[in-house]
Amino acid sequence: MALFWKESKKTVCSLVFILYTVAIIAMYASQFMPELEAPLMPPREGETYGDRIKETPEVVMPAATESLLCEYLEGSYVAYPVFGYKAVRLKESDSIEMAYILKELTGLEKEELDGFTGYENAHYETVFDENQNPVTTYHEAKLPQYRIPEQVTYERFLELMERADKLIGGGSKYSVRYLQSNFAKTPMTYEEALAEYEEVTDASRIAESYGRLYCDYMGILLSIMPAFVCAGLWQADKRSRMEMLVYTREISSFKLVLTRYLAMVCCMLIPVFLTFAHALVGVCALYPDKQILIGRALILMAIWLCPSILAVTAIGALLSELVSPFFAIFIQGVWWYMATSSQQLIADFTRYALVIRHNTLGDPSLFLAKEKLFLENRIGYLVLAFLTVIGSAVIYNKARKGGLWRANRFRHQDIWKNH
């Protein structure tokens, strides 16, 4: 226990932990606290209520088919691979295959597509009337006449979209992962908006609704910042020659690594729990007439954020010990960038996703529909953290016995100094 408190004190007093805490507070204050300024208000009839995602074939198939046809006629496809926006132009063989996909979706032959000269993309046009007031008009896309054949089932449509995405190179809006967010949006009716409002602000669910938004913001930060804390502390030990002392301690490697690891994790959880507690107090103040239940929100936050901190810290410890703290930051920075660069904002995650997104107080049903996947993801990262800590202990043990080049290097430096 003495070692745990010593490691905790070292963590809390370190510059990297102070910067980590400042980053947590800054993210919370700038992104989440504005949500606590006013309560959600019920919708009023006659307003616009935004869009909602409905993955129904009647909505998705026509919209995605029209978009793919437009991009084929333009000769350029929009994609968002790992490093951002890209306009993709297909080589001849891939363009021919794309034409076959469109033939199955529209019934149009390649010759008909290539010979169509009246194409014009959908666009807005602003003109001025006789009083010089701007008038904006939306123009539909001008396309050859087509109809999706009845024999194309939704399952077959998804297969064709996946093929189209692969031809484009991945990261396109035709990927099954992104079809919903790009083509399943429909305007909400008053009844739908009112039902969503009542679901979000229900006393048993309202804290959970705000908790999801809190976890969305903090999850982005906690998928990378613990790596800096871990690497910074490892580098500080190296700079102060603590490694030589650690290698000679009469304590098991597993206990040493686990104690240091748990001390870092517990310290990094402090600003998270404090800001979340402030958020819950703020939510209760917004809705004083409701008997708000906060238990589910606390459980959600723990399941959502703790595995991120545990896994990122564990991997940072492993890479810092195995190679170097700077290498750990570099690898985890690349991983974090790849995880966040192409994500959608609403209920977007996979079984292996590092970052889970749900950047809205609404659409709870979309998130709940993926609840099983969410739990599988979080359990997976807990297992990853456990295995990685064991791996770190094994490496630490070898280093203490001189079984690693990195440990031998310190021994040789010490021997050289003694002579």
C-alpha positions in Angstrom: 0.0 0.0 0.0 2.9 2.4 0.7 4.2 1.8 -2.8 0.7 2.6 -4.2 0.5 5.9 -2.4 4.1 6.8 -3.4 3.3 6.1 -7.0 0.0 8.0 -6.8 1.8 11.0 -5.3 4.4 10.9 -8.0 1.6 10.8 -10.6 -0.4 13.6 -9.2 2.6 15.9 -8.8 3.9 15.3 -12.3 3.6 17.9 -15.0 2.0 15.5 -17.5 -0.8 14.7 -15.0 -1.5 18.4 -14.5 -1.7 18.9 -18.2 -4.0 15.9 -18.5 -6.3 17.4 -15.8 -6.3 20.7 -17.6 -7.2 19.0 -20.8 -10.1 17.1 -19.2 -11.5 20.3 -17.6 -11.1 22.3 -20.8 -12.9 19.7 -22.8 -15.7 19.5 -20.3 -16.1 23.2 -19.9 -16.0 24.1 -23.6 -18.0 21.2 -25.0 -20.4 19.8 -22.4 -21.1 22.6 -20.0 -23.1 24.6 -22.6 -25.6 21.8 -22.4 -26.3 22.7 -18.8 -27.3 26.3 -19.5 -30.9 25.5 -20.3 -33.2 22.5 -20.1 -34.5 20.8 -23.2 -37.8 22.2 -24.3 -40.7 20.2 -25.9 -41.2 20.7 -29.6 -44.0 23.0 -30.8 -46.2 22.2 -33.7 -45.3 23.9 -37.0 -41.6 24.0 -36.4 -38.9 22.0 -38.1 -37.5 19.2 -36.0 -34.4 18.1 -37.8 -33.7 14.7 -39.2 -33.8 11.2 -37.8 -32.2 8.1 -39.1 -34.5 5.4 -40.3 -32.8 2.4 -42.0 -35.6 1.4 -44.3 -35.1 0.1 -47.9 -37.6 2.6 -49.2 -35.4 5.5 -47.9 -31.9 4.2 -48.3 -32.0 2.4 -51.7 -33.2 5.3 -53.9 -31.0 7.9 -52.2 -27.8 5.8 -52.4 -28.5 4.7 -55.9 -29.0 8.3 -57.1 -25.8 9.4 -55.4 -23.7 6.6 -56.9 -25.2 7.3 -60.3 -24.3 11.0 -60.0 -20.8 10.2 -59.0 -20.4 7.8 -61.9 -21.6 10.4 -64.4 -19.2 13.0 -62.8 -16.3 10.5 -63.0 -15.3 11.2 -59.5 -16.2 9.6 -56.1 -15.9 11.1 -52.7 -14.1 9.1 -50.0 -12.7 9.7 -46.6 -9.8 7.3 -46.1 -7.5 7.4 -43.1 -6.0 10.7 -44.0 -9.0 12.8 -44.9 -11.0 13.8 -48.0 -10.1 12.3 -51.3 -11.6 12.6 -54.8 -11.2 9.1 -56.4 -11.1 8.5 -60.1 -11.5 4.9 -61.1 -9.2 3.1 -63.6 -11.0 1.8 -66.7 -11.5 -1.8 -65.4 -13.0 -0.6 -62.1 -15.2 1.9 -64.0 -16.5 -1.0 -66.1 -17.3 -3.0 -62.9 -19.0 0.1 -61.4 -21.2 0.3 -64.5 -22.2 -3.3 -64.0 -23.3 -2.5 -60.4 -25.3 0.5 -61.7 -26.9 -1.7 -64.4 -28.2 -4.1 -61.7 -29.4 -1.1 -59.6 -31.0 1.0 -62.4 -31.4 -1.3 -65.4 -29.3 1.2 -67.5 -26.5 -0.2 -69.8 -23.0 1.2 -69.7 -23.6 2.7 -73.2 -26.7 4.5 -71.9 -24.8 5.9 -68.9 -21.7 7.0 -70.9 -23.9 8.5 -73.7 -26.0 10.6 -71.4 -25.2 14.3 -72.0 -27.8 16.1 -70.0 -26.4 15.4 -66.6 -26.5 18.2 -64.0 -25.9 17.6 -60.3 -28.4 18.7 -57.7 -27.6 22.3 -56.5 -29.0 25.5 -55.0 -29.3 28.6 -57.1 -29.7 32.1 -55.7 -31.2 34.9 -57.8 -32.5 38.3 -57.0 -36.1 39.3 -57.5 -37.3 42.7 -58.8 -36.8 44.1 -55.3 -33.2 42.8 -55.2 -34.1 40.3 -52.5 -32.2 37.0 -52.7 -34.3 34.0 -53.6 -32.8 30.5 -53.3 -34.1 27.6 -55.4 -33.2 24.0 -55.1 -32.7 22.1 -58.4 -32.9 18.4 -58.5 -30.2 16.4 -60.3 -30.8 15.8 -64.0 -30.4 12.1 -64.6 -31.4 9.5 -67.2 -34.7 7.9 -66.3 -34.4 4.7 -64.4 -36.1 2.5 -61.9 -34.7 0.1 -59.3 -35.7 -3.3 -60.4 -38.1 -5.1 -58.1 -35.9 -8.2 -57.9 -33.1 -6.2 -56.2 -33.6 -7.1 -52.5 -32.2 -5.0 -49.7 -29.7 -7.7 -48.9 -28.5 -7.7 -52.5 -28.4 -3.9 -52.5 -26.1 -3.9 -49.5 -23.8 -6.4 -51.3 -23.6 -4.1 -54.3 -22.9 -1.0 -52.1 -20.1 -2.9 -50.4 -18.6 -3.8 -53.8 -18.9 -0.2 -54.9 -17.1 1.0 -51.7 -14.2 -1.5 -52.4 -13.9 -0.2 -55.9 -13.6 3.3 -54.6 -11.0 2.2 -52.1 -12.9 2.2 -48.9 -14.1 5.1 -46.7 -16.9 6.1 -49.1 -20.5 6.8 -48.2 -21.5 3.5 -49.7 -19.8 1.5 -47.0 -22.5 -0.4 -45.1 -21.1 1.3 -41.9 -21.9 4.7 -43.3 -25.1 4.1 -45.3 -27.3 5.0 -42.4 -25.8 8.3 -41.7 -25.6 9.3 -45.4 -28.9 8.0 -46.8 -31.2 7.0 -44.0 -32.1 10.5 -42.8 -35.7 11.6 -43.0 -37.4 14.8 -41.6 -38.9 14.2 -38.2 -42.6 14.7 -37.7 -44.0 16.5 -34.7 -45.1 13.2 -33.2 -41.7 11.7 -33.6 -40.0 14.8 -32.1 -42.4 14.7 -29.1 -41.8 11.0 -28.6 -38.0 11.5 -28.6 -38.2 14.4 -26.2 -40.3 12.4 -23.8 -37.9 9.5 -24.0 -34.8 11.6 -23.5 -36.3 13.6 -20.6 -37.9 10.7 -18.8 -36.8 10.8 -15.2 -35.3 7.4 -15.3 -33.4 8.1 -18.5 -32.5 11.8 -18.5 -29.2 11.4 -16.6 -28.3 8.6 -19.0 -29.0 10.8 -22.0 -26.7 13.5 -20.7 -24.2 10.8 -19.7 -23.9 9.5 -23.2 -23.1 13.0 -24.5 -20.5 13.5 -21.7 -18.9 10.1 -22.5 -18.8 11.0 -26.2 -16.7 14.1 -25.5 -14.5 12.6 -22.8 -14.1 9.3 -24.7 -12.2 11.2 -27.5 -9.8 12.6 -25.0 -9.4 9.5 -22.9 -8.4 7.4 -25.9 -5.1 9.3 -26.2 -4.3 11.5 -23.1 -3.5 8.5 -20.8 -0.7 7.6 -23.2 1.0 10.9 -22.5 0.7 10.5 -18.8 2.1 7.0 -18.8 4.9 7.9 -21.3 5.8 11.0 -19.3 6.1 9.2 -16.0 8.3 6.5 -17.6 10.5 9.1 -19.2 10.8 10.9 -15.9 12.0 7.7 -14.2 14.5 7.2 -17.0 15.8 10.8 -16.6 16.1 10.5 -12.8 17.8 7.1 -13.1 15.0 5.4 -11.2 15.1 2.4 -13.5 18.4 1.2 -12.0 16.8 1.4 -8.5 13.6 -0.3 -9.7 15.4 -3.2 -11.3 17.1 -4.0 -8.0 14.1 -3.8 -5.6 13.1 -6.8 -3.6 9.6 -6.9 -5.0 7.9 -9.0 -7.6 7.8 -7.6 -11.1 4.0 -8.2 -11.3 3.4 -6.4 -8.0 5.6 -3.5 -9.1 4.0 -3.1 -12.5 0.5 -3.6 -11.2 0.9 -1.1 -8.4 2.3 1.6 -10.7 -0.4 0.9 -13.3 -3.2 1.1 -10.8 -1.8 4.2 -9.3 -1.8 6.0 -12.6 -5.3 4.7 -13.6 -6.8 5.8 -10.2 -5.3 9.2 -10.4 -6.5 9.7 -14.0 -10.0 8.8 -13.0 -10.2 11.5 -10.4 -10.8 14.5 -12.8 -13.2 12.3 -14.8 -15.4 11.4 -11.8 -15.3 15.0 -10.5 -16.4 16.5 -13.8 -19.1 13.8 -14.2 -20.4 14.5 -10.7 -20.6 18.2 -11.6 -22.5 17.3 -14.8 -25.0 15.2 -12.8 -25.5 18.0 -10.3 -26.1 20.4 -13.3 -28.7 18.0 -14.8 -30.6 17.7 -11.6 -30.6 21.5 -11.3 -32.0 21.8 -14.9 -34.9 19.6 -14.1 -35.8 20.2 -10.4 -39.3 18.8 -10.7 -38.1 15.4 -11.8 -36.9 12.6 -9.5 -33.8 11.9 -11.6 -32.2 8.5 -11.3 -28.4 8.7 -11.7 -27.5 5.1 -11.1 -27.7 4.1 -14.8 -25.7 7.1 -15.8 -22.9 6.2 -13.4 -22.8 2.6 -14.7 -22.8 3.9 -18.3 -19.9 6.2 -17.6 -17.9 3.5 -15.9 -18.5 0.9 -18.7 -17.8 3.5 -21.4 -14.7 5.4 -20.1 -12.9 3.1 -17.7 -11.9 0.5 -20.4 -10.5 3.3 -22.5 -8.3 4.6 -19.7 -7.2 1.0 -18.7 -6.4 -0.1 -22.2 -4.6 3.1 -23.4 -2.5 3.2 -20.1 -1.6 -0.5 -20.3 -0.5 -0.2 -23.9 1.5 2.9 -23.1 3.2 1.1 -20.3 4.0 -1.9 -22.5 5.5 0.1 -25.3 7.3 2.5 -23.0 9.1 -0.4 -21.3 9.6 -2.5 -24.5 10.9 0.3 -26.7 10.6 3.9 -25.4 8.0 6.4 -24.1 8.3 8.5 -27.3 7.6 5.4 -29.4 4.5 4.7 -27.2 3.1 8.1 -27.9 3.8 7.9 -31.6 2.1 4.5 -32.0 -0.9 5.4 -29.9 -1.2 8.8 -31.6 -1.4 7.1 -35.0 -4.0 4.6 -33.6 -6.1 7.4 -32.2 -6.0 9.4 -35.4 -7.0 6.4 -37.5 -9.9 5.7 -35.0 -11.3 9.2 -35.1 -10.6 10.5 -38.6 -13.4 8.8 -40.4 -16.0 8.4 -37.6 -19.6 9.5 -37.9 -21.1 11.4 -34.9 -24.1 9.3 -34.0 -23.9 5.8 -32.6 -20.8 5.0 -34.7 -18.6 2.2 -33.4 -17.6 -1.3 -34.3 -16.5 -4.3 -32.2 -12.9 -3.1 -32.2 -13.4 0.6 -32.3 -11.1 2.6 -29.9 -13.5 5.6 -29.8 -17.2 5.3 -29.4 -19.3 8.2 -30.6 -22.8 9.4 -29.8 -22.7 13.2 -30.1 -26.3 14.1 -29.3 -28.8 14.1 -26.5 -31.3 12.6 -28.9 -31.5 9.3 -30.9 -31.3 7.1 -27.9 -32.8 4.2 -29.8 -29.9 4.2 -32.3 -27.5 3.7 -29.4 -29.6 1.2 -27.6 -29.9 -0.8 -30.8 -26.1 -1.4 -30.6 -26.0 -2.0 -26.8 -24.7 -5.6 -27.3 -22.0 -4.4 -29.6 -21.1 -1.7 -27.2 -20.7 -4.2 -24.3 -18.6 -6.5 -26.5 -16.4 -3.6 -27.4 -15.8 -2.5 -23.8 -15.3 -6.0 -22.5 -12.8 -6.6 -25.3 -10.8 -3.5 -24.2 -10.9 -4.7 -20.5 -9.4 -8.0 -21.6 -6.8 -6.2 -23.7 -5.8 -4.1 -20.7 -5.4 -7.2 -18.5 -3.3 -9.1 -21.0 -1.2 -6.1 -21.7 -0.4 -5.5 -18.0 0.7 -9.1 -17.7 2.9 -8.6 -20.8 4.4 -5.5 -19.2 5.2 -7.4 -16.0 6.9 -10.2 -18.0 9.0 -7.7 -19.9 9.8 -5.8 -16.7 10.9 -9.0 -15.1 13.2 -9.8 -18.0 14.6 -6.3 -17.9 15.4 -6.6 -14.2 17.3 -9.9 -14.9 19.2 -8.3 -17.8 17.2 -10.2 -20.4 16.5 -7.1 -22.5 18.9 -5.0 -24.5 17.4 -1.9 -22.9 18.1 -3.1 -19.4 21.6 -4.2 -20.3 22.3 -0.8 -21.7 21.7 0.7 -18.2 23.8 -1.9 -16.6 26.7 -1.2 -18.9 26.4 2.6 -18.3 26.5 2.0 -14.5 29.5 -0.3 -14.7 31.3 2.3 -17.0 30.6 5.0 -14.4 32.0 2.9 -11.5 35.3 2.4 -13.3 
